[in-house]
Amino acid sequence: MPRLKVTQIKSKIGGKQNQRDTLRSLGLKRMHDTVVKEDRPEIRGMIHTVRHLVVVEEVE
């Protein structure tokens, strides 16, 4: 199953509460944190919520 590497590139300061909660749910605590997640619809939805704060790459 494909996996997604998600890296936070912008600060969550000044963002909406649901965006801050979504970053925490993804496991991102600070800028330049990176996590690898399974490519599932739930994760895609979370990434869509914070798409302006993160960079996503597909890894094998």
Secondary structure, 3 states (H helix, E strand, C coil): CCEEEEEECCCCCCCCHHHHHHHHHHCCCCCCCEEEEECCHHHHHHHHHCCCCEEEEEEC
